[in-house]
Amino acid sequence: MKVIVDMAKCQDHGQCAIAAPEVFEMNEEGRLVYDGEPGEERRLEVEEAADVCPVQAILIKD
């Protein structure tokens, strides 16, 4: 699984970091950082993060 975040769309709301904290987090500057290739065991969390993103900036590719 590959996770792609459109950083031009991302507004750093942090909802993804709440839904999938093992994959997404907010850095000291309040900007999103993420693991672009999380393990398959994180799929449900990542799908939830994509669903809750207010600007739909998260794409999951297999």
Buried (B, 14 or more C-beta within 10 A) or exposed (E): BEBEBEEEEBEBBEBBBEBBEEBBBBEEEEEBEBBEEBEEEBBEBBBBBBEBBEEEBBEBEE
